[in-house]
């Protein structure tokens, strides 16, 4: 029976917005008390948190662990170590591994190895179609029994609308949640950047904004017919935010997220073909970025995620159009979220909610809570402390981030998972 005390910090509950200067006392993996230690309590370990904020552990809706199949890009251990170094205690793992997560045995292996690591909790997303091919539905019931919390195509399209229709009908019948990224594969074909003046000037093939909105319209119409619960992954356009706002007002059972990088970067940041700026979805206009920021602030967009995609160095040391898209980002999720909150003049509780209780409602409602009796998954951070993003600083095996060399604010001091100290700076 281990006991851990966190002393001298500011405790923030993003669900209620309540803040208080209080010590946190943990026993047997749960929050035992806030404020005053119970009689006879003696901590085995103590974290001094003066000047720090104590919040529920961050919940990240898109972290690629690269196992199985892509161990040269990252391993389950390296990426889970990166997660806890970023204050993240629960992650959703997309199914685009090699082979994809379309068999119960693969899911069970992943969950077993994750449990053995004693780091962040891993929530696998099962493949919606066999081999992510977009043609034949997987055995969702078997994958659910193996531990899948939802079903996704990752970035692979379902071009056949009837297949998507049947998938949503089946999911609605059995109460499964479907995660989809809205992109028309034909309109996006061969594109590497947002279709606009900058892509034209650079001679880069474009992906128009309508590639997202046409696909999103198809999804929303099928949700309206089937009643399926759908989570929309990585919105990138202003029109998509408006469409989701209208759909939510109508009462459709949808949620949405956005990548943290898309709250801060836009197409102009491509500069002179910087391959680190080659992302999925592509960086859009400054108008789109402003709409995303407002969408998160208003709650139209429920969560901010890292969309963590560790890559081998060689995959980014190529011309922009040939470089593999994606960025490593799980360790930077909190700092980027805090920057967005400061620039938007939002209360800290509202900002933290978008990376804790907000994504928890999508992934697991038991997460993102700060109350006595709850599981002790906690993040302790210093909101004023600065750090420079360097390849050496990143614990992820993937060093591919467009933020290398930048100074960010908000350092993780400690991460607690199920009452155990998983990371300490």
N, C-alpha and C positions, 0 to 999 in steps of 0.2 A: 504494500500500500504506500505509494509514493506521494509526497506532499510538496507542493511548489507554491511559493508566495511571490507576488509581484507588488512591490512597494513604491509608493510615492508618485504614482502616475495619475493621469486624468482618464477616467473610465468613460467611454462613450458608447451608448447603445443606439445604433443607427435605426432600429425599429421604432423607438419612441422619441429619439432625439435628446434623451436625457444625458446630461454630463455631470460628473462629480469627481472631486479629488478623493480617491479611495484606493485602499489596498485590495488586492484580489487574492483569495485563498483557494487553492485547488487541492483536491484529494480524490484518489481513485478515478482520475480522468474527467472529473466534473468540477464545475465552479461550486465550491462549498459555501463561500461567504464573500460579501463585498463590504469593505469598510472596517469592521471589527473582527478579529480572529475569534473563532469559537474557543470555548474553554478547553484547555489542554492541547491546543494545536501547536505543533512544532514543525517547522518547514525543514524538509531535507535539502532543498535548494531555494535560493532567493535571488530574484532579479530586481535590481535597483532601477527604477523607472522615472526618476526625477527629470522633469522637462519633457517627458514622453507621453504619448497618447496610447491607451490600451483599447483595442477594438476587436470584434470577432475576426477570426482568420479570413483572409480574402478568398473569394470563390471565383475561379477563372473558368469561363465556359469554352475555351479553346486552347488546349495545350497538347501539342504533338510530342509524344514520348519516343517516337521513332522505332519502337520495338513492337512486333518483330519486323525484321527485314531491312531496316535502314540504320543499323548500328554505327555505320561510318559517319552519320550525321548527329547522332545522339543516342544515349542509352537511357533506359528507364531510371537508373540510379542518378546519372548526371543531371537529367532534367527534373527529377523530383528534388534533388539537392538545390537546383536553381529555384524551384518553386518555393521551398521553405525559406530560402535566402531572400525571396521577394515578399515574404509574409503571406504566401498563398498556402492554405491548408486543405483545399479541395479543388480538384480539377476535373473537367470533362475531357475525355480523350477521343478525338474523332476516329472514325474507322478506317482511314486511308493508310493502313499499314501494308506490309507485304508478307503474307497474304492479308487481304482485308479482314476485318473482324466480322465475318459472316458465318462462323462456325462456333458452337458453344465451347469447344475445347480451347480455342484461341482466347476467348473471353475469360474462361476460368483460369488459364495460365497467367494472363495479364493481371487479373485481380490477385492471384496467389503471390506473384512476385512483388506486386505493389504492397501487399500486407507485410511481406517479409522485410521490406525496406524500413518500415516504421517512420515513414515520412508523410507527405501529403496523401489524403484519401484520393483514390482514383475511381472515377465514374465512367465506365466505358460506354461509348455510343455504338450500337450495333449497325452494321451495314443494312441499308433499307432494301437494296437489291443484291443478288448474288454477284460477287466479285466487283461490286459497284458498277455493274455493266448497264444498269438502267432498264433491264428487260424482264427479269424474273424476281419476284419478291422472295426475300429470305424467310426462314422459319422464325418469325418474330417471337412466338410463344417460347420456343426453346432458347432463343437468345436472351429473352427477358428472364427466364428461369436461371440462366447462367450468370446474370448480373448486369445486363444492359439496361440502362435507365431510359433510353430513348433510341430513335433510329434516324440515321442520317446518310446522305450521299457524300458528305464532305464537299469537295469541289466538283465531283463527278456529276454530269447532268442526267436528268431523266427527260429525254426528248419526246418519248411517247406519252402523251397526255393521258391516255387510258390507263397506263401503268401507274402513273401518279394518282389518278382518280381512285383506282382499286386500292392502292396503298393507304390513302387517307380514309377510305371506307372501312378497311380492315382495322386500322388504328383506332378509328372512332368507336368501332364495335367493342374493342377490348380495352379501351382506355389508354392506349399507348400515345406517347408524344412524339411527333415527327419534327426534326430539325432540318431546315432547308436554307440554302443560299440561293437567292433569286438572281439568276443570270441565264439569259437565252444563249445557248451554246452557238447557235448559228450567227447571231449578231456579234458575238464576242470572238468569233473564230479568228485565230492568228493575231488578235490584238494584244498589245503589251502596255498600253497607256491610255489615259482618258482621251476620247476623241474630241479634239478641239484645236485651237490655234497653236498651242505649245507642241502637241504631238505632230501637227502638220509641219511646223518649223523645224523640228528635229528629225522629221522623216520617219516617225515611228507609227506603225499600224495601230489604229485606235479601237477602243471599246466604248461605244456610245452609252450615254446614261440610259437610253431607252432599252438597252439590253437588260438592265436591272428591272425597270418598271414594267415592261411587258411580261417578264417572268413572274414578277410579284403580282400583277393583276391576275394571271392564271392561277397562282396559288390561292389568292384571296377568294376568287370565285369558287374554287373547289372546297375551300374551308366553309364557305357560306352554305354549300350544298350538303357537305358531309358532317359538319360539326366537329371535325377533328381538331385536336389541340396541336398547333404548329408554332414552333419557335423559328423566327427569321434571323439568320446569321449574317452578321457583318454588312449592314446597310451602308450605302456609300453616297446616295444622292438625295438632294432636297425633295424631289418629287416622291421618292420612296417614303420619306419621313411623313409627308403629307398624306400619303395613301394609308400608312399604318395608323396615323391619327384618326382618319375617317373610319377605318375598319374597327378600331377600338371603340370609337363612339357608337358604332352600330352594334357593338357587343360581341364581335367575333372573338373566339378563344385563342388569341395570338399574343406572343411576346416577341421582343426583338433586342438585338445587341449591336454594338459597334466596336471596332478595334480602337484601342487607345491612340495608336499612331494617326488614325484618320481624324481625330479631334485636333491634331496639331499640325499636320502636314497637308499640302495640296499639290496640284500638278506642277506649280512653279518650282517646287523643291527638287524636281528631277534635275534641274541645273543643266550641266553638260553631260548628260547620259550617266548619272550616278546609279550603278546597278543596285546599290543598297536601297534605293527608292522604288525599285520594281517590286510592287506589292500586289496582294490579292485581297479584295478587289483593287483596281488601280486607284491612285490618288486622284481625286476629282478637283473641281474648281473651288476657289475660296468661298463662293456662295454655297456650294454643297457642304463644305466644312462648317460654315456658320450654322446651317440648318441642322447638321448632326449635333453640334454643341448645344443648340437650343432644344433639340429633341431629347437629349439626355437630361438636360436641366428640367424640362417640363414633365418628364416621366413617360413620354411617348416611346422612347427607347429605354428599356428596362435595365440594361446592364452594359458595363464596359468590360471588354475582355482584352487579353494580350494578343490573341491569335498567334501564339508562339509556334514558330516554324524553324527550328535549328537546321542549318545547312552546312555542308562541307565547304571549306574555304574556296575550293576550286569552282564551286557552283556560282559564286558571286564574282569571281575574277574573270569576267567575260563581258563582252559588249552588252549594253542594256537589254536589248531584245532577246539575247540568247541566255542571259543570266536566269537562274531559277528564281521565281518570285517568292517573297516571304521574308519575314524578319524574326529574329529571336527577341522575346520581349517579356517573358514571365517575371523576370526580376525587376522590370521597370514599370510594371502595371500601377503600383501605388504612386510612385513619383509623378508619372504622367497624369494620373487621375487628380492628384493634388494640384498640379499645375493648372489643369483645366478648371478646377474649383476656384483657385485664387483668381484666375483671369476672368471668371464669370461672377465673382463676388458672391459665392454661395456659402451657406453655413456648412461647417465641416461635417456635421451629421448627415446632411443630404448628399454630400460628396462621397462619403464613405459608404453610404447605402448602396450606391451604384456598383460597388465591387464586393459587397457582402450580402445583405438581405435581398437586394434586387436580383442578382443572379441565383441566389438560393431559392427564390420562388420558382425559378425555371428548373433547377437541378435537383434540389432536395430541401423542402421547407424547414427541415430540422437544423440546417446550417444557418450561419449569419446571425446568431443570437448571443446576447450578452446578459445572462440572467442566472440567478442561483438555480442549481439543479441541471443546467444545460451542459452539454459536452464542452470541455475546455479546449476549444480550438481558438487560439488568440494570436493577435499580432501586436507587437509593441514597437512603436516607431517614434522617431524624433522629427517633428514636422519642420524644424528649422535647420537641421543638419544637411549640409551639401555634400555631394560626391561627384566625381568625374567618371563618366562611362568609358571604360577602357576594355580591351579584349582580356587583359589580365584580371580585371575586376569581375567580369562575368563568369559565373560558375557553370553556365550552360556550355555544352560542348560546341554549340553554334555561336559564333561571334558576329554573326551577320545582323547588325542593327544600323539604321541610318543615324543613330544618335551617338556613335563613337566620337569621343572628344568633347561632348557637351557636358555642362554642369547641371545637375538636377538637384532638387531639394526634397527631403523626406527620406531619411535612412531607416532601414529596419534594424532594430536593436535586438529583438528576440522573436522567435516564432514558437508557439506551443501547439502541439498536436495531441489530442486526447490526453491532456495533462502532462505530457512529457516534453522536455525542452528539445526541439528538433533543430533549432538554429539559434546561435548567439553571436553577435558581432564582437 
